[in-house]
Amino acid sequence: MNPTSFEGWLKERMPGVPAEFLPLLLLHGRTQATTAERLTAIGEEAIVRALKRPGRDREAAFALLTGDAFLTYACEASAEDDGDVGEALMGIINRLGSIFP
């Protein structure tokens, strides 16, 4: 990832991040390194938070959406890196599979 900040990187995404959702993503990712590994970890943490609040809970829904977004961005970051994209994506899948069997 070339941009110097996570916010800058997010603002380059196509399609763009909905304006209402951007602050929520920045809350979790602002101070973190914007690597595929770190984005995966943030996504994983958000999904764990969502699973701790079963039922029709707005906070759980936002946590699930946040987790989904970070995992999607982890895949995008993997595709932008110079390494083997297939290997990187399998790493994400295997990591999540070991946590959420």
Phi and psi in radians as a Rosetta constraint file:
Dihedral C 1 N 2 CA 2 C 2 CIRCULARHARMONIC -1.459 0.35
Dihedral N 2 CA 2 C 2 N 3 CIRCULARHARMONIC -0.650 0.35
Dihedral C 2 N 3 CA 3 C 3 CIRCULARHARMONIC -0.988 0.35
Dihedral N 3 CA 3 C 3 N 4 CIRCULARHARMONIC 2.637 0.35
Dihedral C 3 N 4 CA 4 C 4 CIRCULARHARMONIC -1.371 0.35
Dihedral N 4 CA 4 C 4 N 5 CIRCULARHARMONIC -0.270 0.35
Dihedral C 4 N 5 CA 5 C 5 CIRCULARHARMONIC -2.332 0.35
Dihedral N 5 CA 5 C 5 N 6 CIRCULARHARMONIC 2.728 0.35
Dihedral C 5 N 6 CA 6 C 6 CIRCULARHARMONIC -1.101 0.35
Dihedral N 6 CA 6 C 6 N 7 CIRCULARHARMONIC -0.702 0.35
Dihedral C 6 N 7 CA 7 C 7 CIRCULARHARMONIC -1.060 0.35
Dihedral N 7 CA 7 C 7 N 8 CIRCULARHARMONIC -0.769 0.35
Dihedral C 7 N 8 CA 8 C 8 CIRCULARHARMONIC -1.084 0.35
Dihedral N 8 CA 8 C 8 N 9 CIRCULARHARMONIC -0.720 0.35
Dihedral C 8 N 9 CA 9 C 9 CIRCULARHARMONIC -1.105 0.35
Dihedral N 9 CA 9 C 9 N 10 CIRCULARHARMONIC -0.773 0.35
Dihedral C 9 N 10 CA 10 C 10 CIRCULARHARMONIC -1.063 0.35
Dihedral N 10 CA 10 C 10 N 11 CIRCULARHARMONIC -0.704 0.35
Dihedral C 10 N 11 CA 11 C 11 CIRCULARHARMONIC -1.199 0.35
Dihedral N 11 CA 11 C 11 N 12 CIRCULARHARMONIC -0.271 0.35
Dihedral C 11 N 12 CA 12 C 12 CIRCULARHARMONIC -1.509 0.35
Dihedral N 12 CA 12 C 12 N 13 CIRCULARHARMONIC -0.164 0.35
Dihedral C 12 N 13 CA 13 C 13 CIRCULARHARMONIC -1.152 0.35
Dihedral N 13 CA 13 C 13 N 14 CIRCULARHARMONIC 2.536 0.35
Dihedral C 13 N 14 CA 14 C 14 CIRCULARHARMONIC -2.232 0.35
Dihedral N 14 CA 14 C 14 N 15 CIRCULARHARMONIC 2.123 0.35
Dihedral C 14 N 15 CA 15 C 15 CIRCULARHARMONIC -1.215 0.35
Dihedral N 15 CA 15 C 15 N 16 CIRCULARHARMONIC 2.821 0.35
Dihedral C 15 N 16 CA 16 C 16 CIRCULARHARMONIC -1.180 0.35
Dihedral N 16 CA 16 C 16 N 17 CIRCULARHARMONIC 2.748 0.35
Dihedral C 16 N 17 CA 17 C 17 CIRCULARHARMONIC -1.259 0.35
Dihedral N 17 CA 17 C 17 N 18 CIRCULARHARMONIC 2.287 0.35
Dihedral C 17 N 18 CA 18 C 18 CIRCULARHARMONIC -0.996 0.35
Dihedral N 18 CA 18 C 18 N 19 CIRCULARHARMONIC 2.371 0.35
Dihedral C 18 N 19 CA 19 C 19 CIRCULARHARMONIC -0.954 0.35
Dihedral N 19 CA 19 C 19 N 20 CIRCULARHARMONIC -0.636 0.35
Dihedral C 19 N 20 CA 20 C 20 CIRCULARHARMONIC -1.229 0.35
Dihedral N 20 CA 20 C 20 N 21 CIRCULARHARMONIC -0.420 0.35
Dihedral C 20 N 21 CA 21 C 21 CIRCULARHARMONIC -1.621 0.35
Dihedral N 21 CA 21 C 21 N 22 CIRCULARHARMONIC -0.403 0.35
Dihedral C 21 N 22 CA 22 C 22 CIRCULARHARMONIC -0.972 0.35
Dihedral N 22 CA 22 C 22 N 23 CIRCULARHARMONIC -0.825 0.35
Dihedral C 22 N 23 CA 23 C 23 CIRCULARHARMONIC -1.033 0.35
Dihedral N 23 CA 23 C 23 N 24 CIRCULARHARMONIC -0.626 0.35
Dihedral C 23 N 24 CA 24 C 24 CIRCULARHARMONIC -1.141 0.35
Dihedral N 24 CA 24 C 24 N 25 CIRCULARHARMONIC -0.742 0.35
Dihedral C 24 N 25 CA 25 C 25 CIRCULARHARMONIC -1.153 0.35
Dihedral N 25 CA 25 C 25 N 26 CIRCULARHARMONIC -0.732 0.35
Dihedral C 25 N 26 CA 26 C 26 CIRCULARHARMONIC -1.159 0.35
Dihedral N 26 CA 26 C 26 N 27 CIRCULARHARMONIC -0.561 0.35
Dihedral C 26 N 27 CA 27 C 27 CIRCULARHARMONIC -0.992 0.35
Dihedral N 27 CA 27 C 27 N 28 CIRCULARHARMONIC -0.674 0.35
Dihedral C 27 N 28 CA 28 C 28 CIRCULARHARMONIC -1.598 0.35
Dihedral N 28 CA 28 C 28 N 29 CIRCULARHARMONIC -0.468 0.35
Dihedral C 28 N 29 CA 29 C 29 CIRCULARHARMONIC -1.979 0.35
Dihedral N 29 CA 29 C 29 N 30 CIRCULARHARMONIC -0.083 0.35
Dihedral C 29 N 30 CA 30 C 30 CIRCULARHARMONIC -1.000 0.35
Dihedral N 30 CA 30 C 30 N 31 CIRCULARHARMONIC -0.773 0.35
Dihedral C 30 N 31 CA 31 C 31 CIRCULARHARMONIC -1.687 0.35
Dihedral N 31 CA 31 C 31 N 32 CIRCULARHARMONIC 0.120 0.35
Dihedral C 31 N 32 CA 32 C 32 CIRCULARHARMONIC -1.749 0.35
Dihedral N 32 CA 32 C 32 N 33 CIRCULARHARMONIC 2.680 0.35
Dihedral C 32 N 33 CA 33 C 33 CIRCULARHARMONIC -1.128 0.35
Dihedral N 33 CA 33 C 33 N 34 CIRCULARHARMONIC 2.430 0.35
Dihedral C 33 N 34 CA 34 C 34 CIRCULARHARMONIC -1.633 0.35
Dihedral N 34 CA 34 C 34 N 35 CIRCULARHARMONIC 1.133 0.35
Dihedral C 34 N 35 CA 35 C 35 CIRCULARHARMONIC -1.859 0.35
Dihedral N 35 CA 35 C 35 N 36 CIRCULARHARMONIC 2.773 0.35
Dihedral C 35 N 36 CA 36 C 36 CIRCULARHARMONIC -1.009 0.35
Dihedral N 36 CA 36 C 36 N 37 CIRCULARHARMONIC -0.691 0.35
Dihedral C 36 N 37 CA 37 C 37 CIRCULARHARMONIC -1.106 0.35
Dihedral N 37 CA 37 C 37 N 38 CIRCULARHARMONIC -0.776 0.35
Dihedral C 37 N 38 CA 38 C 38 CIRCULARHARMONIC -1.206 0.35
Dihedral N 38 CA 38 C 38 N 39 CIRCULARHARMONIC -0.695 0.35
Dihedral C 38 N 39 CA 39 C 39 CIRCULARHARMONIC -1.097 0.35
Dihedral N 39 CA 39 C 39 N 40 CIRCULARHARMONIC -0.674 0.35
Dihedral C 39 N 40 CA 40 C 40 CIRCULARHARMONIC -1.079 0.35
Dihedral N 40 CA 40 C 40 N 41 CIRCULARHARMONIC -0.775 0.35
Dihedral C 40 N 41 CA 41 C 41 CIRCULARHARMONIC -1.095 0.35
Dihedral N 41 CA 41 C 41 N 42 CIRCULARHARMONIC -0.732 0.35
Dihedral C 41 N 42 CA 42 C 42 CIRCULARHARMONIC -1.145 0.35
Dihedral N 42 CA 42 C 42 N 43 CIRCULARHARMONIC -0.735 0.35
Dihedral C 42 N 43 CA 43 C 43 CIRCULARHARMONIC -1.080 0.35
Dihedral N 43 CA 43 C 43 N 44 CIRCULARHARMONIC -0.752 0.35
Dihedral C 43 N 44 CA 44 C 44 CIRCULARHARMONIC -1.055 0.35
Dihedral N 44 CA 44 C 44 N 45 CIRCULARHARMONIC -0.815 0.35
Dihedral C 44 N 45 CA 45 C 45 CIRCULARHARMONIC -1.047 0.35
Dihedral N 45 CA 45 C 45 N 46 CIRCULARHARMONIC -0.714 0.35
Dihedral C 45 N 46 CA 46 C 46 CIRCULARHARMONIC -1.153 0.35
Dihedral N 46 CA 46 C 46 N 47 CIRCULARHARMONIC -0.710 0.35
Dihedral C 46 N 47 CA 47 C 47 CIRCULARHARMONIC -1.170 0.35
Dihedral N 47 CA 47 C 47 N 48 CIRCULARHARMONIC -0.679 0.35
Dihedral C 47 N 48 CA 48 C 48 CIRCULARHARMONIC -1.041 0.35
Dihedral N 48 CA 48 C 48 N 49 CIRCULARHARMONIC -0.755 0.35
Dihedral C 48 N 49 CA 49 C 49 CIRCULARHARMONIC -1.049 0.35
Dihedral N 49 CA 49 C 49 N 50 CIRCULARHARMONIC -0.734 0.35
Dihedral C 49 N 50 CA 50 C 50 CIRCULARHARMONIC -1.108 0.35
Dihedral N 50 CA 50 C 50 N 51 CIRCULARHARMONIC -0.736 0.35
Dihedral C 50 N 51 CA 51 C 51 CIRCULARHARMONIC -1.193 0.35
Dihedral N 51 CA 51 C 51 N 52 CIRCULARHARMONIC -0.365 0.35
Dihedral C 51 N 52 CA 52 C 52 CIRCULARHARMONIC -1.385 0.35
Dihedral N 52 CA 52 C 52 N 53 CIRCULARHARMONIC -0.081 0.35
Dihedral C 52 N 53 CA 53 C 53 CIRCULARHARMONIC -2.221 0.35
Dihedral N 53 CA 53 C 53 N 54 CIRCULARHARMONIC 1.213 0.35
Dihedral C 53 N 54 CA 54 C 54 CIRCULARHARMONIC -1.169 0.35
Dihedral N 54 CA 54 C 54 N 55 CIRCULARHARMONIC 2.774 0.35
Dihedral C 54 N 55 CA 55 C 55 CIRCULARHARMONIC 1.725 0.35
Dihedral N 55 CA 55 C 55 N 56 CIRCULARHARMONIC -2.955 0.35
Dihedral C 55 N 56 CA 56 C 56 CIRCULARHARMONIC -1.534 0.35
Dihedral N 56 CA 56 C 56 N 57 CIRCULARHARMONIC 1.478 0.35
Dihedral C 56 N 57 CA 57 C 57 CIRCULARHARMONIC -2.170 0.35
Dihedral N 57 CA 57 C 57 N 58 CIRCULARHARMONIC 2.133 0.35
Dihedral C 57 N 58 CA 58 C 58 CIRCULARHARMONIC -1.065 0.35
Dihedral N 58 CA 58 C 58 N 59 CIRCULARHARMONIC -0.706 0.35
Dihedral C 58 N 59 CA 59 C 59 CIRCULARHARMONIC -1.101 0.35
Dihedral N 59 CA 59 C 59 N 60 CIRCULARHARMONIC -0.691 0.35
Dihedral C 59 N 60 CA 60 C 60 CIRCULARHARMONIC -1.150 0.35
Dihedral N 60 CA 60 C 60 N 61 CIRCULARHARMONIC -0.673 0.35
Dihedral C 60 N 61 CA 61 C 61 CIRCULARHARMONIC -1.104 0.35
Dihedral N 61 CA 61 C 61 N 62 CIRCULARHARMONIC -0.758 0.35
Dihedral C 61 N 62 CA 62 C 62 CIRCULARHARMONIC -1.156 0.35
Dihedral N 62 CA 62 C 62 N 63 CIRCULARHARMONIC -0.653 0.35
Dihedral C 62 N 63 CA 63 C 63 CIRCULARHARMONIC -1.114 0.35
Dihedral N 63 CA 63 C 63 N 64 CIRCULARHARMONIC -0.726 0.35
Dihedral C 63 N 64 CA 64 C 64 CIRCULARHARMONIC -1.134 0.35
Dihedral N 64 CA 64 C 64 N 65 CIRCULARHARMONIC -0.757 0.35
Dihedral C 64 N 65 CA 65 C 65 CIRCULARHARMONIC -1.105 0.35
Dihedral N 65 CA 65 C 65 N 66 CIRCULARHARMONIC -0.688 0.35
Dihedral C 65 N 66 CA 66 C 66 CIRCULARHARMONIC -1.113 0.35
Dihedral N 66 CA 66 C 66 N 67 CIRCULARHARMONIC -0.786 0.35
Dihedral C 66 N 67 CA 67 C 67 CIRCULARHARMONIC -1.050 0.35
Dihedral N 67 CA 67 C 67 N 68 CIRCULARHARMONIC -0.780 0.35
Dihedral C 67 N 68 CA 68 C 68 CIRCULARHARMONIC -1.054 0.35
Dihedral N 68 CA 68 C 68 N 69 CIRCULARHARMONIC -0.767 0.35
Dihedral C 68 N 69 CA 69 C 69 CIRCULARHARMONIC -1.097 0.35
Dihedral N 69 CA 69 C 69 N 70 CIRCULARHARMONIC -0.810 0.35
Dihedral C 69 N 70 CA 70 C 70 CIRCULARHARMONIC -1.143 0.35
Dihedral N 70 CA 70 C 70 N 71 CIRCULARHARMONIC -0.637 0.35
Dihedral C 70 N 71 CA 71 C 71 CIRCULARHARMONIC -1.206 0.35
Dihedral N 71 CA 71 C 71 N 72 CIRCULARHARMONIC -0.652 0.35
Dihedral C 71 N 72 CA 72 C 72 CIRCULARHARMONIC -1.093 0.35
Dihedral N 72 CA 72 C 72 N 73 CIRCULARHARMONIC -0.767 0.35
Dihedral C 72 N 73 CA 73 C 73 CIRCULARHARMONIC -1.179 0.35
Dihedral N 73 CA 73 C 73 N 74 CIRCULARHARMONIC -0.536 0.35
Dihedral C 73 N 74 CA 74 C 74 CIRCULARHARMONIC -1.109 0.35
Dihedral N 74 CA 74 C 74 N 75 CIRCULARHARMONIC -0.719 0.35
Dihedral C 74 N 75 CA 75 C 75 CIRCULARHARMONIC -1.139 0.35
Dihedral N 75 CA 75 C 75 N 76 CIRCULARHARMONIC -0.731 0.35
Dihedral C 75 N 76 CA 76 C 76 CIRCULARHARMONIC -1.091 0.35
Dihedral N 76 CA 76 C 76 N 77 CIRCULARHARMONIC -0.749 0.35
Dihedral C 76 N 77 CA 77 C 77 CIRCULARHARMONIC -1.095 0.35
Dihedral N 77 CA 77 C 77 N 78 CIRCULARHARMONIC -0.671 0.35
Dihedral C 77 N 78 CA 78 C 78 CIRCULARHARMONIC -1.080 0.35
Dihedral N 78 CA 78 C 78 N 79 CIRCULARHARMONIC -0.698 0.35
Dihedral C 78 N 79 CA 79 C 79 CIRCULARHARMONIC -1.189 0.35
Dihedral N 79 CA 79 C 79 N 80 CIRCULARHARMONIC -0.477 0.35
Dihedral C 79 N 80 CA 80 C 80 CIRCULARHARMONIC -1.459 0.35
Dihedral N 80 CA 80 C 80 N 81 CIRCULARHARMONIC -0.353 0.35
Dihedral C 80 N 81 CA 81 C 81 CIRCULARHARMONIC -1.268 0.35
Dihedral N 81 CA 81 C 81 N 82 CIRCULARHARMONIC 2.874 0.35
Dihedral C 81 N 82 CA 82 C 82 CIRCULARHARMONIC -1.404 0.35
Dihedral N 82 CA 82 C 82 N 83 CIRCULARHARMONIC -0.193 0.35
Dihedral C 82 N 83 CA 83 C 83 CIRCULARHARMONIC -1.355 0.35
Dihedral N 83 CA 83 C 83 N 84 CIRCULARHARMONIC -2.973 0.35
Dihedral C 83 N 84 CA 84 C 84 CIRCULARHARMONIC -1.328 0.35
Dihedral N 84 CA 84 C 84 N 85 CIRCULARHARMONIC 1.946 0.35
Dihedral C 84 N 85 CA 85 C 85 CIRCULARHARMONIC -1.090 0.35
Dihedral N 85 CA 85 C 85 N 86 CIRCULARHARMONIC -0.780 0.35
Dihedral C 85 N 86 CA 86 C 86 CIRCULARHARMONIC -1.034 0.35
Dihedral N 86 CA 86 C 86 N 87 CIRCULARHARMONIC -0.754 0.35
Dihedral C 86 N 87 CA 87 C 87 CIRCULARHARMONIC -1.137 0.35
Dihedral N 87 CA 87 C 87 N 88 CIRCULARHARMONIC -0.725 0.35
Dihedral C 87 N 88 CA 88 C 88 CIRCULARHARMONIC -1.110 0.35
Dihedral N 88 CA 88 C 88 N 89 CIRCULARHARMONIC -0.771 0.35
Dihedral C 88 N 89 CA 89 C 89 CIRCULARHARMONIC -1.156 0.35
Dihedral N 89 CA 89 C 89 N 90 CIRCULARHARMONIC -0.674 0.35
Dihedral C 89 N 90 CA 90 C 90 CIRCULARHARMONIC -1.121 0.35
Dihedral N 90 CA 90 C 90 N 91 CIRCULARHARMONIC -0.601 0.35
Dihedral C 90 N 91 CA 91 C 91 CIRCULARHARMONIC -1.070 0.35
Dihedral N 91 CA 91 C 91 N 92 CIRCULARHARMONIC -0.756 0.35
Dihedral C 91 N 92 CA 92 C 92 CIRCULARHARMONIC -1.113 0.35
Dihedral N 92 CA 92 C 92 N 93 CIRCULARHARMONIC -0.814 0.35
Dihedral C 92 N 93 CA 93 C 93 CIRCULARHARMONIC -1.067 0.35
Dihedral N 93 CA 93 C 93 N 94 CIRCULARHARMONIC -0.800 0.35
Dihedral C 93 N 94 CA 94 C 94 CIRCULARHARMONIC -1.133 0.35
Dihedral N 94 CA 94 C 94 N 95 CIRCULARHARMONIC -0.699 0.35
Dihedral C 94 N 95 CA 95 C 95 CIRCULARHARMONIC -1.075 0.35
Dihedral N 95 CA 95 C 95 N 96 CIRCULARHARMONIC -0.842 0.35
Dihedral C 95 N 96 CA 96 C 96 CIRCULARHARMONIC -1.164 0.35
Dihedral N 96 CA 96 C 96 N 97 CIRCULARHARMONIC -0.648 0.35
Dihedral C 96 N 97 CA 97 C 97 CIRCULARHARMONIC -1.113 0.35
Dihedral N 97 CA 97 C 97 N 98 CIRCULARHARMONIC -0.532 0.35
Dihedral C 97 N 98 CA 98 C 98 CIRCULARHARMONIC -1.354 0.35
Dihedral N 98 CA 98 C 98 N 99 CIRCULARHARMONIC -0.379 0.35
Dihedral C 98 N 99 CA 99 C 99 CIRCULARHARMONIC -1.653 0.35
Dihedral N 99 CA 99 C 99 N 100 CIRCULARHARMONIC -0.673 0.35
Dihedral C 99 N 100 CA 100 C 100 CIRCULARHARMONIC -2.073 0.35
Dihedral N 100 CA 100 C 100 N 101 CIRCULARHARMONIC 1.278 0.35
